[in-house]
Amino acid sequence: MASPRGLVLLLLLLVSTTLTSQGLPSSSASCCTQLAKHIPKNLLPRVTKVRLQKKDGICSLQAIVLHVENHLKCMDPKNRFLQQWVKRHHPNPQ
């Protein structure tokens, strides 16, 4: 028979694996690690949401995160064209 402590650890492991497999990101998984500078022409019309990523200790880069269908595109926040596009199309990014 397994010890109660062993069962608790096993249960915690199963719960964390289940949550991760269901797509709930950990803090590191939700941070951009690379930035794209080029914006494909067909990308912007498909953007459904815009989020600003801050360099705050959790994430190591500032980024404009574009939600496109089932993908996240991490863009360079210094891109002036993108800055203007965000102001026009998504004036209150999260």
Backbone as a printed PyTorch tensor [residue, N CA C, xyz], in Angstrom:
tensor([[[  0.8470,  -1.1800,   0.0000],
         [  0.0000,   0.0000,   0.0000],
         [  0.8930,   1.2440,   0.0000]],

        [[  0.5390,   2.2200,  -0.8120],
         [  1.3300,   3.4440,  -0.9240],
         [  1.0700,   4.3470,   0.2740]],

        [[  2.0700,   5.1350,   0.5980],
         [  1.9140,   6.0610,   1.7190],
         [  1.0150,   7.2280,   1.3090]],

        [[  0.3500,   7.8670,   2.2780],
         [ -0.4970,   9.0200,   1.9480],
         [  0.2970,  10.1420,   1.2690]],

        [[  1.5220,  10.3310,   1.7050],
         [  2.3530,  11.3860,   1.1060],
         [  2.6430,  11.0620,  -0.3640]],

        [[  2.9300,   9.8080,  -0.6490],
         [  3.1840,   9.3900,  -2.0240],
         [  1.9570,   9.5680,  -2.9040]],

        [[  0.7900,   9.2640,  -2.3480],
         [ -0.4490,   9.4340,  -3.1070],
         [ -0.7190,  10.9090,  -3.4030]],

        [[ -0.4400,  11.7730,  -2.4420],
         [ -0.6420,  13.2070,  -2.6430],
         [  0.2880,  13.7140,  -3.7430]],

        [[  1.5410,  13.2980,  -3.7080],
         [  2.4890,  13.7210,  -4.7390],
         [  2.0680,  13.2220,  -6.1170]],

        [[  1.6100,  11.9940,  -6.1790],
         [  1.1450,  11.4400,  -7.4410],
         [ -0.0720,  12.2070,  -7.9530]],

        [[ -0.9880,  12.5310,  -7.0650],
         [ -2.1750,  13.2900,  -7.4420],
         [ -1.7900,  14.6760,  -7.9660]],

        [[ -0.8720,  15.3460,  -7.2940],
         [ -0.4230,  16.6590,  -7.7560],
         [  0.2310,  16.5720,  -9.1290]],

        [[  1.0150,  15.5450,  -9.3450],
         [  1.6520,  15.3560, -10.6410],
         [  0.6100,  15.1440, -11.7330]],

        [[ -0.3870,  14.3340, -11.4600],
         [ -1.4430,  14.0800, -12.4400],
         [ -2.2420,  15.3450, -12.7440]],

        [[ -2.5580,  16.1180, -11.7230],
         [ -3.3210,  17.3530, -11.9260],
         [ -2.5160,  18.3390, -12.7580]],

        [[ -1.2370,  18.5120, -12.4510],
         [ -0.4260,  19.4690, -13.2090],
         [ -0.2590,  19.0160, -14.6510]],

        [[ -0.1160,  17.7280, -14.8920],
         [ -0.0060,  17.2100, -16.2520],
         [ -1.3070,  17.4180, -17.0050]],

        [[ -2.4220,  17.1940, -16.3560],
         [ -3.7240,  17.3770, -16.9910],
         [ -3.9420,  18.8390, -17.3500]],

        [[ -3.6290,  19.7540, -16.4520],
         [ -3.8130,  21.1760, -16.7400],
         [ -2.9420,  21.6150, -17.9010]],

        [[ -1.7040,  21.1600, -17.9360],
         [ -0.8090,  21.5330, -19.0200],
         [ -1.3040,  20.9750, -20.3420]],

        [[ -1.7840,  19.7480, -20.3500],
         [ -2.2440,  19.1490, -21.5950],
         [ -3.5330,  19.7880, -22.0930]],

        [[ -4.2730,  20.4700, -21.2160],
         [ -5.4930,  21.1410, -21.6380],
         [ -5.2180,  22.5470, -22.1450]],

        [[ -3.9670,  22.9370, -22.2300],
         [ -3.6230,  24.2050, -22.8340],
         [ -3.5730,  25.3810, -21.8870]],

        [[ -3.5920,  25.1570, -20.6060],
         [ -3.4490,  26.2650, -19.6780],
         [ -1.9640,  26.5560, -19.5520]],

        [[ -1.5170,  27.6850, -20.0820],
         [ -0.0770,  27.9110, -20.1510],
         [  0.5320,  28.2390, -18.8020]],

        [[  1.7510,  27.8020, -18.6350],
         [  2.5200,  28.2600, -17.4880],
         [  3.0170,  29.6550, -17.8150]],

        [[  3.5390,  30.3810, -16.8450],
         [  3.9580,  31.7580, -17.1010],
         [  5.0510,  31.8160, -18.1560]],

        [[  5.9750,  30.8690, -18.1730],
         [  7.0340,  30.9050, -19.1730],
         [  6.5060,  30.5610, -20.5570]],

        [[  5.4670,  29.7280, -20.6380],
         [  4.9170,  29.3500, -21.9350],
         [  4.1480,  30.4960, -22.5700]],

        [[  3.7080,  31.4720, -21.8010],
         [  2.9270,  32.5610, -22.3630],
         [  3.7820,  33.7810, -22.6950]],

        [[  5.0770,  33.6880, -22.5400],
         [  5.9790,  34.7950, -22.8610],
         [  6.6130,  34.5880, -24.2280]],

        [[  6.7180,  35.6740, -24.9660],
         [  7.4430,  35.6320, -26.2330],
         [  8.9330,  35.5320, -25.9360]],

        [[  9.6110,  34.7100, -26.6900],
         [ 11.0580,  34.5810, -26.5230],
         [ 11.8140,  35.0950, -27.7430]],

        [[ 11.0920,  35.3000, -28.8520],
         [ 11.6840,  35.8560, -30.0680],
         [ 10.6770,  36.8130, -30.6880]],

        [[ 11.1930,  37.8110, -31.3840],
         [ 10.3310,  38.8010, -32.0150],
         [ 10.4910,  38.7610, -33.5240]],

        [[  9.3740,  38.8360, -34.2120],
         [  9.4030,  38.9500, -35.6680],
         [  9.4080,  40.4310, -36.0170]],

        [[ 10.1850,  40.8010, -36.9910],
         [ 10.2120,  42.1990, -37.4330],
         [  9.3890,  42.3900, -38.6970]],

        [[  9.3240,  41.3580, -39.5240],
         [  8.5750,  41.4320, -40.7770],
         [  7.1200,  41.0400, -40.5330]],

        [[  6.2120,  41.8120, -41.1120],
         [  4.7800,  41.5270, -40.9770],
         [  4.2580,  41.0730, -42.3400]],

        [[  3.8670,  39.8110, -42.4670],
         [  3.2910,  39.3650, -43.7400],
         [  2.0140,  40.1490, -44.0560]],

        [[  1.7810,  40.4270, -45.3300],
         [  0.6330,  41.2400, -45.7400],
         [ -0.7000,  40.6510, -45.3030]],

        [[ -0.8140,  39.3430, -45.3070],
         [ -2.1040,  38.7280, -44.9760],
         [ -2.3100,  38.5220, -43.4770]],

        [[ -1.3650,  38.9210, -42.6510],
         [ -1.4620,  38.6670, -41.2140],
         [ -2.4320,  39.6210, -40.5150]],

        [[ -2.2770,  40.9040, -40.7140],
         [ -3.0340,  41.8880, -39.9360],
         [ -4.5570,  41.7740, -40.0840]],

        [[ -5.0910,  41.5030, -41.2560],
         [ -6.5560,  41.3630, -41.3420],
         [ -7.1070,  40.1810, -40.5380]],

        [[ -6.2580,  39.2320, -40.2010],
         [ -6.7070,  38.0460, -39.4680],
         [ -6.5240,  38.1640, -37.9580]],

        [[ -5.9980,  39.2900, -37.4790],
         [ -5.7570,  39.4750, -36.0430],
         [ -7.0890,  39.6450, -35.3270]],

        [[ -7.2850,  38.8600, -34.2680],
         [ -8.5250,  38.9380, -33.4950],
         [ -8.3420,  39.6620, -32.1680]],

        [[ -7.1080,  39.7340, -31.6940],
         [ -6.8390,  40.3490, -30.3980],
         [ -5.3790,  40.7780, -30.3670]],

        [[ -5.1070,  41.8450, -29.6180],
         [ -3.7380,  42.3310, -29.4500],
         [ -3.4510,  42.4350, -27.9600]],

        [[ -2.2850,  41.9660, -27.5850],
         [ -1.8610,  42.0410, -26.1790],
         [ -0.4570,  42.6210, -26.1400]],

        [[ -0.1990,  43.4440, -25.1520],
         [  1.1410,  43.9900, -24.9620],
         [  1.8490,  43.1680, -23.8940]],

        [[  3.0090,  42.6650, -24.2350],
         [  3.8230,  41.9270, -23.2690],
         [  4.8750,  42.8740, -22.7280]],

        [[  4.9360,  42.9720, -21.4180],
         [  5.9170,  43.8420, -20.7750],
         [  7.1220,  43.0400, -20.3140]],

        [[  8.2490,  43.7010, -20.3070],
         [  9.4650,  43.1110, -19.7480],
         [  9.4050,  43.3910, -18.2550]],

        [[  8.9320,  42.3980, -17.4970],
         [  8.6000,  42.6720, -16.0990],
         [  9.1540,  41.6680, -15.1000]],

        [[ 10.0970,  40.8860, -15.4950],
         [ 10.6250,  39.8800, -14.5800],
         [ 10.0760,  38.5000, -14.8810]],

        [[  8.8250,  38.4330, -15.3070],
         [  8.2620,  37.1520, -15.7370],
         [  8.6680,  36.9120, -17.1850]],

        [[  8.4590,  37.9160, -18.0150],
         [  8.8380,  37.8430, -19.4250],
         [ 10.0880,  38.6900, -19.6420]],

        [[ 10.9810,  38.2000, -20.4770],
         [ 12.2570,  38.8940, -20.6570],
         [ 12.2660,  39.8520, -21.8450]],

        [[ 11.1830,  39.8940, -22.6250],
         [ 11.1140,  40.7790, -23.7840],
         [  9.8300,  41.5880, -23.7830]],

        [[  9.9070,  42.8080, -24.3080],
         [  8.6940,  43.5560, -24.6160],
         [  8.2370,  43.0990, -25.9840]],

        [[  6.9290,  42.9850, -26.1700],
         [  6.4170,  42.5270, -27.4580],
         [  4.9830,  42.9880, -27.6520]],

        [[  4.6010,  43.0720, -28.9110],
         [  3.1960,  43.2030, -29.2700],
         [  2.7850,  41.8060, -29.7080]],

        [[  1.8440,  41.2260, -28.9890],
         [  1.4220,  39.8570, -29.2620],
         [  0.1210,  39.9030, -30.0490]],

        [[  0.1660,  39.3800, -31.2580],
         [ -1.0050,  39.3470, -32.1200],
         [ -1.6320,  37.9620, -32.0450]],

        [[ -2.9130,  37.9240, -31.7400],
         [ -3.6490,  36.6600, -31.7210],
         [ -4.2390,  36.4700, -33.1130]],

        [[ -3.7820,  35.4380, -33.7920],
         [ -4.2190,  35.1530, -35.1530],
         [ -4.6810,  33.7060, -35.1920]],

        [[ -5.9860,  33.5170, -35.3580],
         [ -6.5710,  32.1820, -35.3730],
         [ -6.1150,  31.4270, -34.1260]],

        [[ -5.4070,  30.3430, -34.2700],
         [ -4.9550,  29.5700, -33.1070],
         [ -3.4920,  29.8230, -32.7820]],

        [[ -2.9460,  30.9240, -33.2670],
         [ -1.5230,  31.2040, -33.0880],
         [ -1.3260,  32.5360, -32.3800]],

        [[ -0.1640,  32.6730, -31.7920],
         [  0.2780,  33.9500, -31.2480],
         [  1.5060,  34.3700, -32.0360]],

        [[  1.5030,  35.5970, -32.5070],
         [  2.6470,  36.1300, -33.2450],
         [  3.2740,  37.2200, -32.3970]],

        [[  4.5240,  37.0590, -32.0830],
         [  5.2480,  38.0190, -31.2520],
         [  5.9700,  39.0030, -32.1630]],

        [[  5.5730,  40.2520, -32.0670],
         [  6.1040,  41.2660, -32.9650],
         [  6.9350,  42.2900, -32.1980]],

        [[  7.8590,  42.8970, -32.9190],
         [  8.7370,  43.9130, -32.3510],
         [  7.9220,  45.1650, -32.0180]],

        [[  7.9040,  45.5930, -30.7600],
         [  7.1170,  46.7670, -30.3850],
         [  7.7010,  48.0760, -30.9290]],

        [[  8.8990,  48.0430, -31.4830],
         [  9.5090,  49.2460, -32.0560],
         [  9.0930,  49.4680, -33.5090]],

        [[  8.3670,  48.5320, -34.0740],
         [  7.9200,  48.6430, -35.4610],
         [  6.8590,  49.7470, -35.5470]],

        [[  7.2070,  50.8590, -36.1850],
         [  6.3080,  52.0250, -36.2330],
         [  5.0140,  51.7350, -36.9900]],

        [[  5.1120,  50.9960, -38.0760],
         [  3.9010,  50.6530, -38.8210],
         [  2.9390,  49.8720, -37.9250]],

        [[  3.4650,  48.9120, -37.1930],
         [  2.6260,  48.1030, -36.3090],
         [  2.0450,  48.9490, -35.1760]],

        [[  2.8290,  49.8630, -34.6360],
         [  2.3230,  50.7580, -33.5910],
         [  1.1140,  51.5420, -34.0950]],

        [[  1.2210,  52.0820, -35.2990],
         [  0.1140,  52.8520, -35.8760],
         [ -1.0930,  51.9580, -36.1440]],

        [[ -0.8460,  50.7560, -36.6370],
         [ -1.9390,  49.8240, -36.9170],
         [ -2.6830,  49.4690, -35.6300]],

        [[ -1.9400,  49.2180, -34.5660],
         [ -2.5660,  48.8790, -33.2810],
         [ -3.4150,  50.0470, -32.7940]],

        [[ -2.9090,  51.2680, -32.9080],
         [ -3.6780,  52.4420, -32.4710],
         [ -4.9900,  52.5690, -33.2350]],

        [[ -4.9680,  52.2640, -34.5260],
         [ -6.1750,  52.3880, -35.3500],
         [ -7.1560,  51.2380, -35.1480]],

        [[ -6.6500,  50.0250, -35.0540],
         [ -7.5210,  48.8480, -35.0670],
         [ -7.7810,  48.2170, -33.7010]],

        [[ -6.8900,  48.4070, -32.7720],
         [ -7.0360,  47.8460, -31.4210],
         [ -6.5490,  48.8950, -30.4210]],

        [[ -7.3150,  49.9690, -30.2450],
         [ -6.8280,  51.0960, -29.4360],
         [ -6.6070,  50.7860, -27.9580]],

        [[ -7.1750,  49.7280, -27.4490],
         [ -7.0080,  49.3880, -26.0280],
         [ -6.4810,  47.9710, -25.8550]],

        [[ -5.2480,  47.7190, -26.3040],
         [ -4.7220,  46.3560, -26.1310],
         [ -4.5440,  46.0320, -24.6580]],

        [[ -4.6300,  44.7600, -24.3490],
         [ -4.5100,  44.3280, -22.9510],
         [ -3.0740,  44.3250, -22.5170]]])
